Amino acid sequence: MNSIQIQQFITEGFIRIDNAFSAEVAAEVRSILWKDIDGDPGDPSTWTKPVVRLGMYSQPPFIQSANTPILLAAFDQLVGKGKWIPCRSMGTFPVRFPSVEDPGDTGWHVDVSFGDDRTNYLEWRANWRSKNRGLLMLFLYSDIGENDAPTRIKVGSHLDIARLLKPQGERGLSLLELAAQFPLLPERKEITATGKAGTVYLCHPFLIHAAQPHKGKEPRFLAQPPLLLKRELMQEGETGNFSPVEVAIQMGVSG
């Protein structure tokens, strides 16, 4: 990753890495996921829901896709060596299907990362140190064009969220408390996370993003795992040598 990409990450909140893992690995992942979907990959009449959520996956193709040399180097560059935990599971898969039905989950949000009640995600929180989460990541396991429900991203919105969270201290804000503030934030340019299978978007954990309905023809396979932290960001007494994730937080807070 070059200095231009790192600067883009700091100011815009994301970078796109093409060919982060192979198309063959992506195909293996899709094959495993289809076994847990009540539908036939060759028969669109069996795709009866706009979105199917599948659970945690840790089979070799999933782990392989998240631990390629290009991604491991990028994690070091963006979060800092020794500060993150390697991915051993790819988390939830929202598999989206072509549908005129409202999927019901297309609101703008920031991924929250800590909370006491594992059954109530709406009460989970984010704080200005981005407790537990080093990156938001979008792994494209199928080709995703503009009509294939690509994730929507508000460019630069991570800076607004850092500014919003700092006065709230360690406790931060809940998912719903954050969303309530969105209408008060500056207007931001929107882009969509399109790309070939094997593309990965590495995003600042504070980036505002959203799903959208699928208007294409083929099911969309995407994972959105966090890069978990080994130790807390923005530690007391640290001076200099901040990672790009931390530099962006400081830029947002001081902006």
C-alpha positions in Angstrom: 0.0 0.0 0.0 1.5 3.3 -1.0 1.4 6.7 0.7 -1.4 8.0 -1.6 -3.7 5.1 -0.5 -2.9 5.6 3.1 -3.7 9.3 2.8 -7.0 8.4 1.1 -7.8 6.1 3.9 -7.2 8.9 6.5 -9.3 11.5 4.6 -12.0 9.5 2.8 -12.3 6.6 5.3 -11.6 3.6 3.0 -9.4 2.0 0.4 -10.3 -0.6 -2.2 -7.9 -3.5 -2.7 -8.5 -5.5 -6.0 -7.5 -9.1 -6.1 -7.1 -9.3 -2.4 -7.9 -13.0 -2.7 -8.5 -15.3 -5.6 -11.7 -15.8 -7.6 -11.2 -19.5 -7.0 -11.3 -19.0 -3.2 -14.4 -16.9 -3.6 -16.1 -19.7 -5.6 -15.3 -22.2 -2.8 -16.9 -19.8 -0.3 -20.0 -19.4 -2.4 -20.3 -23.2 -2.7 -20.2 -23.7 1.0 -22.7 -20.9 1.6 -25.2 -22.3 -0.9 -25.4 -25.5 1.2 -27.0 -23.5 3.9 -29.4 -21.6 1.7 -32.9 -22.9 1.0 -32.6 -22.3 -2.7 -31.1 -23.6 -6.0 -28.3 -21.5 -7.4 -29.5 -22.3 -10.9 -33.2 -21.6 -10.3 -34.2 -18.0 -9.5 -37.7 -19.1 -8.7 -36.4 -20.6 -5.5 -34.9 -17.3 -4.4 -37.9 -16.3 -2.3 -36.4 -13.8 0.2 -34.6 -10.5 -0.5 -31.9 -11.3 2.1 -30.7 -14.5 3.9 -28.4 -14.1 6.9 -26.0 -16.9 7.5 -23.9 -17.4 10.6 -20.2 -17.7 11.5 -17.9 -19.5 9.0 -14.4 -20.7 9.8 -13.7 -23.3 7.1 -10.3 -23.0 5.3 -11.5 -20.9 2.2 -13.0 -18.3 4.5 -9.8 -18.0 6.6 -7.6 -18.1 3.5 -9.4 -15.1 2.0 -8.9 -13.0 5.1 -5.2 -13.8 5.6 -3.5 -13.2 2.2 -0.1 -11.5 2.3 -1.6 -8.3 0.7 -4.3 -8.0 3.4 -2.0 -8.8 6.3 0.4 -6.1 5.2 -2.4 -3.6 4.9 -3.7 -4.4 8.4 -0.2 -3.6 9.7 0.0 -0.4 7.7 -3.5 0.9 8.7 -3.9 -0.4 12.3 -0.3 -0.9 13.4 1.9 -4.0 13.9 0.9 -6.0 17.0 -2.4 -4.1 17.4 -4.8 -6.4 15.6 -6.1 -10.0 15.9 -6.0 -12.2 12.7 -9.4 -13.2 11.3 -10.4 -16.7 12.3 -14.1 -16.3 11.3 -15.9 -14.3 8.7 -18.9 -13.4 10.8 -22.4 -12.9 9.4 -23.1 -13.1 5.6 -26.1 -11.1 4.4 -26.7 -12.9 1.1 -28.9 -10.6 -1.0 -31.2 -11.8 -3.8 -32.9 -9.9 -6.7 -36.2 -8.8 -5.3 -38.9 -6.1 -5.4 -39.5 -6.8 -1.7 -38.1 -4.3 0.8 -35.3 -6.1 2.7 -35.9 -3.9 5.7 -32.3 -3.3 6.6 -31.1 -0.5 4.4 -30.7 2.3 7.0 -27.4 4.3 7.3 -25.4 3.2 10.3 -22.0 2.8 12.0 -20.9 -0.6 13.1 -20.9 -0.7 16.9 -18.4 -2.9 18.7 -19.1 -3.4 22.4 -22.1 -4.0 24.7 -23.4 -6.0 27.7 -26.3 -7.8 26.0 -25.2 -10.0 23.1 -28.9 -10.5 22.1 -29.7 -6.8 21.7 -27.4 -5.3 19.1 -29.3 -2.0 19.1 -28.0 -1.3 22.5 -24.4 -2.0 21.5 -22.1 1.0 21.4 -19.1 2.7 19.8 -16.7 5.1 21.5 -14.0 7.5 20.3 -11.2 4.9 20.8 -13.1 2.4 18.6 -13.1 -0.1 21.4 -12.6 -3.7 20.0 -12.7 -2.7 16.3 -9.7 -1.8 14.2 -11.4 -1.8 10.8 -14.7 -2.3 9.1 -14.1 -4.6 6.1 -16.2 -5.5 3.1 -15.2 -8.8 1.4 -16.7 -9.3 -2.0 -17.3 -13.0 -2.7 -19.2 -12.5 -5.9 -19.0 -9.9 -8.7 -20.9 -6.8 -7.5 -22.0 -4.2 -9.9 -24.2 -1.1 -9.4 -27.4 -3.1 -9.6 -26.2 -5.9 -7.3 -26.9 -4.3 -3.9 -23.4 -2.8 -3.4 -22.8 -1.3 0.1 -23.3 2.4 0.1 -20.6 4.5 1.8 -20.6 8.2 2.9 -17.1 9.4 2.0 -15.3 11.1 4.9 -18.1 10.5 7.3 -15.7 8.7 9.8 -14.4 12.2 10.6 -17.8 13.4 11.6 -18.4 10.3 13.8 -15.0 10.8 15.6 -16.0 14.4 16.4 -19.4 13.2 17.6 -18.0 10.4 19.9 -15.2 12.3 21.6 -17.3 14.3 24.1 -19.1 11.0 25.1 -15.9 9.6 26.5 -15.3 5.9 27.1 -19.0 5.0 27.2 -19.7 6.4 23.7 -23.1 6.2 22.0 -25.4 3.3 21.1 -26.3 2.4 17.6 -29.6 4.2 17.8 -28.1 7.3 19.6 -25.6 7.6 16.7 -28.2 7.2 14.0 -30.3 10.0 15.7 -27.4 12.4 15.1 -27.0 11.6 11.4 -29.4 14.4 10.2 -27.2 17.0 11.9 -24.0 15.9 10.2 -22.5 17.5 7.1 -23.6 16.3 3.7 -21.1 13.7 2.3 -20.6 12.3 -1.1 -21.9 8.8 -1.6 -20.1 5.9 -3.4 -20.9 2.2 -3.8 -18.6 -0.7 -2.9 -18.5 -2.4 -6.3 -15.9 -4.8 -7.7 -15.0 -8.3 -8.8 -15.1 -11.3 -6.5 -11.8 -11.1 -4.5 -12.1 -7.3 -3.9 -11.9 -6.0 -0.4 -12.7 -2.6 1.0 -10.8 -1.7 4.1 -12.8 1.0 5.9 -12.3 3.1 9.0 -14.5 1.7 11.8 -16.4 5.0 12.1 -17.5 5.1 8.4 -21.2 5.5 7.8 -22.6 2.9 5.4 -25.8 1.2 4.4 -27.2 -1.7 2.5 -29.6 -1.4 -0.4 -32.1 -3.5 -2.3 -30.8 -5.9 -5.0 -31.9 -4.9 -8.5 -29.6 -7.2 -10.5 -29.9 -10.8 -11.6 -27.4 -12.9 -9.6 -27.2 -13.3 -5.8 -24.8 -11.1 -4.0 -22.3 -12.7 -1.6 -20.5 -10.3 0.8 -19.0 -10.6 4.3 -18.6 -7.6 6.7 -16.2 -8.8 9.5 -14.4 -6.5 11.9 -10.7 -6.5 12.3 -10.6 -7.0 16.0 -8.0 -5.2 18.2 -5.4 -6.8 20.4 -4.9 -3.6 22.3 -6.7 -0.4 22.7 -6.2 2.5 20.3 -5.3 6.1 21.3 -3.7 4.9 24.6 -2.9 7.4 27.3 0.7 8.7 27.1 1.3 7.6 23.5 2.9 10.3 21.5 3.7 10.1 17.8 3.8 6.9 15.7 0.0 6.8 15.5 -1.6 4.5 12.9 -3.7 5.9 10.0 -6.8 4.7 11.9 -5.8 6.8 14.9 -4.6 9.8 12.8 -8.1 9.9 11.2 -9.7 9.9 14.6 -7.4 12.8 15.7 -8.2 14.7 12.5 -11.9 14.3 13.1 -11.8 15.3 16.7 -9.7 18.4 16.0 -11.6 19.3 12.8 
